[in-house]
Amino acid sequence: MDRSERHATGAAGWCVHCCVLGPAVERAYLYFFNDDDKPGLHASAGITRHFQPKPSYHALTHLQRVLGEYRFRGMVTNDSGQLRVQEYRNDANKILWAVWSPTVEDRNFPPQLDHLPADFLDAQRMPLTAKPSVVPAVQRDQARTAQTASDESPLYLVFENP
């Protein structure tokens, strides 16, 4: 991956983190849709380049599709530098956990998630292309615990109350 691709991938993660990470943030705005990648202040800050989607476009589109009808409910886990789990709920009695490692290191580790809130339905990972991302397996047991791979890319776990 060259420097430009690394920058675009990192920018996608930061766009999503800025929207999801800060429960105290009431609204987040993107003020550049398209860029031409010419020299200048914020000249490459668009989510499209020459109207072709960049990784940020795919990540934000997925974020809206997955979290659009949910509202922040609370922090489940906030272990600085290790694991962050935030809970969101919608009017259809579904619960979503956004799970990721809040680090700048490119590491992957298997956290144990305790006290799952309801019956597990689905898992989705933030994509950087038009294709869905590969989702790691979610190992669950009868005691409402689960284990899955976690990294800087948000993993969305969806649950449904019976």
Backbone torsions as a table, in degrees:
resi	resn	phi	psi	omega
1	MET	NA	125.6	-179.4
2	ASP	-81.3	175.5	-175.1
3	ARG	-59.4	-41.4	-179.8
4	SER	-63.5	-41.9	178.7
5	GLU	-67.0	-40.6	177.2
6	ARG	-62.1	-41.7	179.1
7	HIS	-62.8	-45.3	-178.6
8	ALA	-64.6	-39.1	178.3
9	THR	-67.1	-44.5	177.5
10	GLY	-62.4	-40.5	179.3
11	ALA	-63.4	-37.7	178.2
12	ALA	-61.1	-45.5	178.6
13	GLY	-61.9	-43.2	-179.4
14	TRP	-66.2	-36.8	177.7
15	CYS	-60.3	-46.9	-179.5
16	VAL	-68.0	-44.0	179.7
17	HIS	-59.8	-39.4	179.5
18	CYS	-64.2	-34.1	178.8
19	CYS	-77.4	-37.6	-172.8
20	VAL	-98.4	-36.5	-172.4
21	LEU	-63.6	-36.7	-171.6
22	GLY	-100.5	91.7	177.7
23	PRO	-61.9	-20.7	178.1
24	ALA	-79.0	-12.2	179.2
25	VAL	-82.5	118.2	-177.7
26	GLU	-76.2	-39.2	179.8
27	ARG	-145.9	148.9	174.6
28	ALA	-126.6	134.9	-178.0
29	TYR	-120.7	139.9	169.7
30	LEU	-104.4	128.5	-176.0
31	TYR	-109.2	2.9	172.5
32	PHE	-126.3	119.0	176.2
33	PHE	-90.1	-48.9	-175.3
34	ASN	-120.8	147.6	172.6
35	ASP	-136.2	159.8	178.3
36	ASP	-107.8	4.6	179.1
37	ASP	55.4	43.9	176.0
38	LYS	-102.8	154.5	179.6
39	PRO	-57.9	136.2	178.8
40	GLY	154.3	167.1	-180.0
41	LEU	-63.4	124.5	-179.4
42	HIS	58.0	27.0	-173.7
43	ALA	-69.3	-16.9	178.1
44	SER	-120.2	29.5	-173.7
45	ALA	-92.0	4.8	-179.7
46	GLY	-75.6	163.2	174.4
47	ILE	-92.8	-3.8	168.9
48	THR	-131.0	155.3	174.7
49	ARG	-125.1	121.7	-174.0
50	HIS	53.3	36.8	179.0
51	PHE	63.2	21.8	171.8
52	GLN	-105.8	131.6	-175.8
53	PRO	-58.8	136.3	171.9
54	LYS	-99.9	170.6	179.4
55	PRO	-53.0	-35.1	178.7
56	SER	-61.1	-37.7	178.8
57	TYR	-60.5	-48.5	-178.6
58	HIS	-65.9	-40.9	-179.9
59	ALA	-64.5	-44.0	-179.0
60	LEU	-72.3	-35.0	175.8
61	THR	-61.7	-44.9	178.3
62	HIS	-64.0	-43.2	178.7
63	LEU	-56.7	-46.0	179.8
64	GLN	-64.6	-41.6	180.0
65	ARG	-65.1	-41.4	-175.9
66	VAL	-80.4	-45.4	-173.1
67	LEU	-102.3	-2.3	-172.4
68	GLY	-54.0	-38.4	-177.4
69	GLU	-97.5	4.4	-178.7
70	TYR	-99.9	157.7	175.4
71	ARG	-127.8	144.8	-179.6
72	PHE	-60.5	131.1	-179.5
73	ARG	-109.0	-38.4	-179.8
74	GLY	167.7	171.5	178.8
75	MET	-88.8	127.4	177.2
76	VAL	-90.2	-48.2	179.1
77	THR	-140.5	134.2	175.4
78	ASN	-139.3	74.4	-179.2
79	ASP	-95.3	97.6	-173.5
80	SER	-48.3	125.8	178.3
81	GLY	76.3	2.4	-178.0
82	GLN	-123.9	-65.9	-171.2
83	LEU	-148.9	138.0	174.9
84	ARG	-131.0	129.8	177.7
85	VAL	-132.0	121.2	178.3
86	GLN	-116.1	143.9	-178.7
87	GLU	-107.8	136.9	177.0
88	TYR	-128.2	148.5	178.5
89	ARG	-133.9	152.7	175.4
90	ASN	-122.6	178.0	-177.0
91	ASP	-74.8	-13.0	-178.8
92	ALA	-91.1	17.7	177.0
93	ASN	69.3	23.5	175.8
94	LYS	-100.9	149.7	-180.0
95	ILE	-122.2	138.9	178.1
96	LEU	-126.3	133.1	172.3
97	TRP	-108.5	128.2	171.6
98	ALA	-96.8	119.6	-173.5
99	VAL	-121.3	129.7	174.3
100	TRP	-164.0	168.1	177.2
101	SER	-98.5	115.6	-176.7
102	PRO	-83.0	66.0	-179.8
103	THR	-128.4	169.0	173.6
104	VAL	-104.0	5.7	177.6
105	GLU	-88.7	144.7	177.7
106	ASP	-86.9	79.0	-178.0
107	ARG	-128.4	155.9	-178.6
108	ASN	-128.8	128.5	178.7
109	PHE	-142.5	155.8	-177.6
110	PRO	-98.0	91.1	179.3
111	PRO	-73.4	151.8	171.6
112	GLN	-93.6	126.5	179.1
113	LEU	-103.6	114.5	-177.9
114	ASP	-98.2	157.7	174.0
115	HIS	58.3	51.9	176.3
116	LEU	-55.3	138.5	-170.3
117	PRO	-75.8	-19.6	-175.1
118	ALA	-169.3	-164.4	179.8
119	ASP	-73.8	129.9	-178.4
120	PHE	-71.4	133.1	179.0
121	LEU	-113.1	-45.8	-168.0
122	ASP	-159.0	158.1	173.1
123	ALA	-136.2	139.5	177.7
124	GLN	-140.7	143.6	178.9
125	ARG	-110.8	145.7	178.1
126	MET	-58.4	120.8	178.7
127	PRO	-87.8	156.2	176.0
128	LEU	-115.6	0.7	177.1
129	THR	-136.2	-179.0	178.7
130	ALA	-70.1	-19.6	178.8
131	LYS	-81.5	143.7	176.0
132	PRO	-62.1	146.1	177.7
133	SER	-74.2	153.9	174.5
134	VAL	-70.7	129.2	-177.6
135	VAL	-100.2	129.5	177.8
136	PRO	-68.0	154.5	177.3
137	ALA	-64.2	144.1	175.7
138	VAL	-112.2	109.6	-179.9
139	GLN	-87.9	117.4	-178.5
140	ARG	-116.0	157.5	173.1
141	ASP	-132.5	178.1	-176.6
142	GLN	-70.5	-16.2	-176.6
143	ALA	-88.2	18.1	-179.7
144	ARG	58.1	44.4	171.0
145	THR	-124.8	158.7	179.2
146	ALA	-147.7	158.7	175.1
147	GLN	-136.0	137.2	-179.9
148	THR	-154.1	166.2	177.6
149	ALA	-76.1	141.1	179.4
150	SER	-133.8	142.2	174.0
151	ASP	-149.2	-161.4	-178.2
152	GLU	-69.7	-21.0	-179.5
153	SER	-80.4	123.4	-177.6
154	PRO	-59.2	136.9	173.0
155	LEU	-110.7	127.1	-179.0
156	TYR	-104.1	119.3	178.7
157	LEU	-107.2	126.6	-176.9
158	VAL	-108.2	133.9	-179.9
159	PHE	-127.0	157.3	176.7
160	GLU	-134.1	128.9	174.4
161	ASN	-72.6	135.7	179.5
162	PRO	-67.1	NA	NA
